[in-house]
Amino acid sequence: MLNKSKAQNSGWNVITTGWAVGMLIALYAIGRISGGALTVR
């Protein structure tokens, strides 16, 4: 599936960056509502 894309042979860098961006989006979305320890102010 990645043979014709720019992500071919990108490895763990793309995976960890995507995970980090996903976590930041989740924290910004529900951080103030949840009152959890990992909130962005």
Contact map, one row per residue, 1 for C-alpha under 8 A:
11110000000000000000000000000000000000000
11111111000000000000000000000000000000000
11111001000000000000000000000000000000000
11111101000000000000000000000000000000000
01111111000000000000000000000000000000000
01011111000000000000000000000000000000000
01001111110001000000000000000000000000000
01111111110000000000000000000000000000000
00000011111000000000000000000000000000000
00000011111111000000000000000000000000000
00000000111111100000000000000000000000000
00000000011111110000000000000000000000000
00000000011111111000000000000000000000000
00000010011111111100000000000000000000000
00000000001111111110000000000000000000000
00000000000111111111000000000000000000000
00000000000011111111100000000000000000000
00000000000001111111110000000000000000000
00000000000000111111111000000000000000000
00000000000000011111111100000000000000000
00000000000000001111111110000000000000000
00000000000000000111111111000000000000000
00000000000000000011111111100000000000000
00000000000000000001111111110000000000000
00000000000000000000111111111000000000000
00000000000000000000011111111110000000000
00000000000000000000001111111110000001110
00000000000000000000000111111111000000110
00000000000000000000000011111111000000000
00000000000000000000000001111111110000000
00000000000000000000000001111111111101110
00000000000000000000000000011111111000111
00000000000000000000000000000111111000000
00000000000000000000000000000111111100000
00000000000000000000000000000011111110100
00000000000000000000000000000010011111100
00000000000000000000000000000000001111100
00000000000000000000000000100010000111110
00000000000000000000000000110011001111111
00000000000000000000000000110011000001111
00000000000000000000000000000001000000111
